[in-house]
Each structure stands twice: as structure tokens, then as C-alpha cells.
Amino acid sequence: MSTVIQLRGLRLMCICGALPEEQDRRQPYEFDIDIHADVVAATHDDVLDHTVDYGAVLARIEAVTERETFQLFERMSQRVGEAILEDERIESVVVEVRKLRPPVTQDLASSGMRLSVTR
């Protein structure tokens, strides 16, 4: 049985962008994460070790975005997905990322993408 653990609205300051000025400063990004994992044991015994510790997942996401720089949020999403899959219990993950201040002249709230990463 696969369950989806949902993490919504994680906001991090990241260096990600194709324009030179985007490589000079951190910008706000928002992540939504769907973690697919077999956590049926936790539904019966209420033991944290039998599920995915989303605090640890968030720390891995934050580490990627603090230590690495990217030109494309496609690559950043892939790296975040790979870091999440370091937990062997996780079967797959969907990473949705939004750039909250896209560098365009139009009134655009965000630009983003959704990427699935599977073991």
C-alpha cells in the first residue's frame, strides 16, 4: 500500500536562474512535495520509525538549495527529488517548484514546474 505524504508551501531562498543577475542573489522559491511511500506499519502501530520523517526530508531539501546553485529549476527539482529519495522507504516523489518573483515584465505571480522522480 502506497501512501502520499504531502508537504506544502516550503519557502526557501535559492540561487537559481538563467540570467546573470539571478546568479548573484538568492530568490524566493516555493516547493510542494508529494512523497510516495509504504507506511502501512505506521498506520497500525503509531511509531515514527515506521513512516517518513518529514523533518529530515525538509532538511535534505534545504541542504540542496543552500549548497548548490542552478540555472534551471528543472535541474533544481531533480536534485531535490534525488535528495528526498535518499530515504530508502520512499518509492517516488513529485517535486513542484515555483519561482515567486520571475524576472518578466508581465504581472506573473509565479513560474514553475512539476517533476516526478522515481527510484
ROLUMNU-495807 format. One record per residue: x, y, z of N, C-alpha, C, O, CB in turn; residue in three letters. Coordinates in steps of 0.1 Angstrom, whole numbers, plus 5000, padded with zeros to 4 digits. Atoms other than C-alpha are relative to their C-alpha. Glycine has a CB too. Example, Ala and Ser with C-alpha at 12.3 -4.5 7.8 and 13.67 -1.06 7.14 Angstrom:
BEGIN
500949885000512349555078500950125000501950125007499050005012ALA;499149895000513749895071499250115008499750225009500450054986SER;
//
This chain:
BEGIN
500849885000500050005000500950125000501750145009499050005012MET;499249885000501550334990499150125005498050135001500450034985SER;500749884995500650655008500750124995501950114991500150005016THR;499449875004501251014998500150095012499150135018499250064988VAL;499749904989502851235024500250144993501050154984501349975009ILE;500049885007502251595013500750115009500350135020498650044997GLN;499349894994504551885022499750124991500050124979501549985002LEU;500549885008503052225010500650135005500750165017498550005001ARG;499749864997504352575008501450025007501650125015499050065009GLY;498749984994508052525018500750114992500950104980500949874999LEU;499449885006509652865011501550005003501950005015499350135004ARG;498550004998513452875006500550114990500050144980500649874997LEU;499249915009515853134992501149924993501949864999500650125009MET;499150095009517752974963500750094990500250194986499249894994CYS;499449945012520253074937499749914988500249804987501650015002ILE;500550085012518552964905499550104990498650184993498949905004CYS;500549925010518153144873501050014988502249994990499750145005GLY;499249995012519453184837500750134998501750144991499249964988ALA;499449875002520153554839501250025010501149975021498950115003LEU;498949974991523453674853499750055014500250015024501050094993PRO;500449944987521853884880499349905009499349925021499150124998GLU;500650104992519953574892501049915007500749845016499049924992GLU;498950084994523253404900500750085011501550025018501049964989GLN;499449914990524253694922499350015014499850055024500250134995ASP;500849994988521453674948499049895001498549844991499350145000ARG;501050104998519153434964498650064997498450185000500149955015ARG;501449965003515453454953499149905007499449795010499850004985GLN;500950094993512353314969499449904990498949934979498950085006PRO;500750115007511052974957499149935010499349935022501149904994TYR;501050074991508152774970499949864994499849834982498650075000GLU;500050145003508152394970498749935005498349965017501249935004PHE;501050094995505252144972500649864997501049844985498650024993ASP;499450135001506351784977499049895003498349905013501249985009ILE;500850124998504451454973500949895001501649854992498949984989ASP;499150114997506251164989499249874999498249865007500850015013ILE;500750135001505050814978500949905008502049875004499849964985HIS;499350104992506050555004499049905007497849935009500850085012ALA;500750104993504850245021500150025015501249985020500449854996ASP;499949974986504050355056498849935007498449985018499950155002VAL;501250074994501250105064500349965014499449965022499749874991VAL;499750044987503049985095499750125010499250095021501549965002ALA;500249894991502850335110498550035002498150085012500650134994ALA;501549994998499050335104499449915011498449935016499349984987THR;500450104990498850045128500650025013500050005024500249864995HIS;499350004987501450105154500450145005500950155016501349924999ASP;499849864996501850485155501550035005501750105014499150035012ASP;498649994997505650465155500750084990500650054978500749855002VAL;499349915009507750745139501049924991501149964979500750115007LEU;499050085008510450495127499349924989500149884980500849915009ASP;500750085011507750325105499450094990498750044981499049925006HIS;500549915010507050635085501250094995502350075000498850095005THR;499049915004508950905067500150125009499050195011499850044985VAL;499849884991510351175090500150124991501250154985501349985009ASP;499949895010509451485070500950115005501350204997498650054998TYR;499049904996511651705092501349974994502050064990500149995015GLY;498750045006514651505079499950034985500950074979500349855002ALA;500249975014513251545043500250154998500950184988498649954995VAL;499949865002512951915047501450055002501950144995499150085010LEU;498649974998516551935060500849974987501750044984500549935012ALA;499350035012517751755029499750094988500650134981499749854996ARG;500449905010515851985006500750135002501350194993498550035000ILE;499349884997517252285024501550004997502150094992499750045015GLU;498650015002520752155022500350014985501350074981500549865005ALA;499749995014520552114984499950144995500750194988498949914992VAL;500249865005519152464979501050105006501250215001498650055003THR;499049924994521752615003501449984994502250074993500149985015GLU;498650045004524852434989500250014985501450024980500349865005ARG;499850015014524152424952499350124993498450184998499449874994GLU;500649895008523352684925499649944987500149844982501050124998THR;500650065012521352624894499650114990499450234994498749925004PHE;500549915010520452794862498549974997497750074995500849994986GLN;501350045003517252604857499349935012499949855019499949904988LEU;500750074989514552504882499749854996499349785005498750075003PHE;500150145004514252174862501149925007500849825013500149984985GLU;498850074993517752074875499850015015500149915022501350074995ARG;500149994985517052214910498949905005499149835015499650145004MET;501050094996513852004911500549855000500249785009498850014991SER;499450145001515751684900500949985012500849875018500849994987GLN;499050014989518451744927499249995013499649915022501050125001ARG;500850014988515751794954499449865000499449805011498950115000VAL;500650145000514051474943501049895003500749805011499449974986GLY;498950104997517351284944500350005015500549895021501250034992GLU;499749994986517951414979498949935009499249875019500250145004ALA;501150064992514551304991500049854999499849785009498650054994ILE;499950155002515050954976501149945008501349815008500149974986LEU;499050054991518050915000499449915011500049825016500950105006GLU;500750084990515450775024499549874992498649894983498850085007ASP;500350135007515150405012498549975000498049894992500849895006GLU;501450044999511450385023499250084989498150044986499550045013ARG;500849925009510450644997500149944986501249914981500650155000ILE;500150065013509350494964500250104988500950074979498749924998GLU;500049895010508950814944499650135006499150135017499149964987SER;500349874995508551184948499650094989500250084978501250065008VAL;500349905009506851464930500450135006500050175017498450004996VAL;499549874995508551794933499450114991499650114979501650014999VAL;500649885007506652114924500850125005500850145017498550015002GLU;499349884995508652434925499550124992499250114980501649984997VAL;500449875005507652794919500950115003501350135014498550035004ARG;499249884998509753094914499150115003498250154994501050044987LYS;501049904995507953364933500150144994499250224995500050005015LEU;499849875007509453664915500749984987501950014985500950095010ARG;499450025013510053564879500450144994499750234995499149924991PRO;499549885006512153824860499450034986500050024976501550004999PRO;500749965012509553924834499350135002499050175013499049884996VAL;500649874999507854254826498549985003497850085008500250084988THR;501450024998504354104828499749975015500649945023499549884992GLN;500450024986502354074861499849855002498649805000498850085003ASP;500050144998503153704867500349965014501350005020501049934990LEU;499850034986502653564902501249905002501949925012498749945006ALA;498950104999505053274897500249924987499349924979499749905012SER;499750095011506653044872500449875007501049885017501050054989SER;499650124993507252684880499849874991499549884979499149985012GLY;500050135007507252314871499749895010499949915022501249974992MET;500250124991506351974885500849884993500749864981498449965001ARG;499150105005508751684882499949875009499949885021501550044999LEU;500050134993508451314892501349935000502049934989498949914994SER;498750074999511551134904499749865007499149865018501050085008VAL;500350144995511350754909501349935002502349954995499149924990THR;498850084997513850514924500349914989501349844989499849925013ARG;
//
